Amino acid sequence: MRAPILGFTLALTLTASAYQKSPAPTAIVDAGAKRTPMSKYIYGQFIEHLGRCIYGGIWAEMLEDRKFFFPVAEGESPWTIIGQPRSVAMNTAKPFVGAHAPEIDLAGTGGPSGLGQAGLALLPNTRYTGRIVIAGDGAAGPIDVSLVWGAGASDRQTVTLKSFDDRYRTFPIAFTAGAATQDGRLEITSRGKGTFRVGTVSLMPANNVEGFRPDVLALLRELNAPVYRWPGGNFVSGYNWRDGLGNPDRRPPRKNPAWKGVEHNDVGIHEFMALCRLIGTEPYIAVNSGLGDAGAAADEVEYVNGGASTPMGRLRAQNGRAEPFMCRWWSIGNEMYGDWQIGHMPLADFVKKHATFAAAMRAKDPAIELIGVGKVGAWDEAMLAGNAANMSLISEHFYVQEAPGLAAHVAQVPREIRRIAEAHRRYRQTIPELAGKDIRVALDEWNYWYGPHLYGELGTRYFLKDALGIAAGIHEYARQSDIVFMANYAQTVNVIGAIKTTKTAAAFDTTGLVLKLYRAHFGQIPVAVGGAPEPLDVAAAWREDGTALTLSIVNPTGDTQGLALQMTGAVFAPTAMLRRISGTDPQAFNEPGKPPAVTIQEIANVSVGDRITLPPMSVSLFELRVR
């Protein structure tokens, strides 16, 4: 009988302890204890030539493989043959761009023959414009270029090319779609008797802005990121920046050196700089330190920043830009510590390579700010000891995956930021070459990365629980503002992105809403937060003008939480503006073209006393005005 009595007693003890309430979260905000101001560059972004980030995301081009990297109707080619299969061959003797051009032989075909591409998303009464490069003999004409939106004879609009010769010539094309479809087609056909070649084709909605999608540009402006890192990422270690210069139709298509698919080279330096101008941000360029050499990197600096009298400046002027672009931020390579990186080499060799690049690049423009490749541990230690004089910042990257439990999932992001910052504090104490220097961290890739690819290669979806983690990450950046100077959310559109697109719609993902909210409304001068706020994450920061303190609280639990709040160091008005992201489902997500499930709510004149109630799964940002 003894064992059951002991078991019953233990059960009573456990049951009683389960009903004991945990101490309520408390936060003591000392508004007078100001810390190192947060750099605006914490809110940076990153775009890479990968998946649907640029092509199929930011860039407005509707056609796939518009320069015919793949032989028509073979392998990954999106083009099909109209008419007899034998009528189309790839001409390698007279390509317009790349290795070959499709040549259509009309002899004996007995009907219209040519090329087509389906899967185009069209909207009714919408204008589409572009161009086609054609060469051929007179007997091949006339050539019809048609936009098709249905099966009926009238469900198309055609541009007819009547005059052409054996030299490649560019012809404008324009259409207005008569109906909506997700399977529109572009057809290039002829009923003639000769042969003709198609050099390249382009089709965009007519409302494109210098080649970019206006709906995506609008969201990028709302995001208001101060700096964009480009063009990679792993991509940059195999990229020749000269491929992106000159006439876009003459730029060679290449196999993406690091990822799947084709690099069309439609977006190069000039287009990237145009994007930065259109959305009001600064450029940050990574140079190729994988397969690239210091001379190519130096030439790139001169091309971007050099005067029109320099060799590369003259080339830039010939390509349409006389004035220098003046890019301040440059990184020497990407993740060169990893064996997955093109051109990966031993640490000692890369320490020397960085120094060589830095000298060559600064010789072209001494004012540039250089960012070195970093990774916590032996790599950081060697890079900082060997190149403290050759960099302004050192990069770090981290990605986290899905973790079981909401609070644990959220906590991963601030924990990684804290780990990196603490390592760099140690380096300042243990690496003699850092004495008198302030080499801070550029966390130029950071994010969650998990889940199926719903938006192209690496096009993962983000949920409310991920938004909570990104908000907690920004709180940690505020706490580590003396160490972390720049952060670039990776990436911006579709590819593990803050914005998601379909072919005709774009929307903020949940993480993008957080970045937009904090960039617009969180303060710049962090203050000390004490007490015991767990499981809540609490951060506070003054606006630069001192008119308001922003208090931000992440509740990473499924329960309503009460926070006992003590404010010292200033006197505030009794009510505040509240901006909040919240929900009841941690898996809630936004989808382009549909009403958003996760939004930013604004509530004016919210009472803020010594106790605040926080809803489950929420980010609450209070703007407290000084009284």
Secondary structure, DSSP 8 states (H G I E B T S, - for coil): -HHHHHHHHHHHHHHHHHTS-----EEEEEEEEE-S---GGGGEEE--SSTTSTBTTTB----SSTT--S-TTSTT--EEEES-GGGEEEESSS-SSTT-EEEEE-TT--S-EEEEEEEEEE-TT-EEEEEEEEEE-GGG--EEEEEE-SSSTTSEEEEEE----SS-EEEEEEEE-SS-EEEEEEEEEE--SSEEEEEEEEEEETT-BTTB-HHHHHHHHHHT-SEEEES-SGGGGG--GGGG-S-GGGS--EE-SSSSSEE---S-HHHHHHHHHHHT-EEEEEE--SS--HHHHHHHHHHHHS-TTSHHHHHHHHTT--S-----EEEE-S-TTSTTSTT---HHHHHHHHHHHHHHHHHH-TT-EEEE---TTHHHHHHHHHHGGG-SEEEEEEEE---SSHHHHHHHHHHHHHHHHHHHHHHHHH-GGGTT---EEEEEEEEE--S--SSSTT-----HHHHHHHHHHHHHHHHTTTTEEEEEEE-SBSTT-SEEE-SS-EEE-HHHHHHHHHHHHS-SEEEEEEEE-TTSEEEEEE-TTSSEEEEEEEE-SSS-EEEEEEEESS-EEEEEEEEEEE-S-TT----TTS--SS--EEEEEEE--SEEEE-SSEEEEEEEEE-
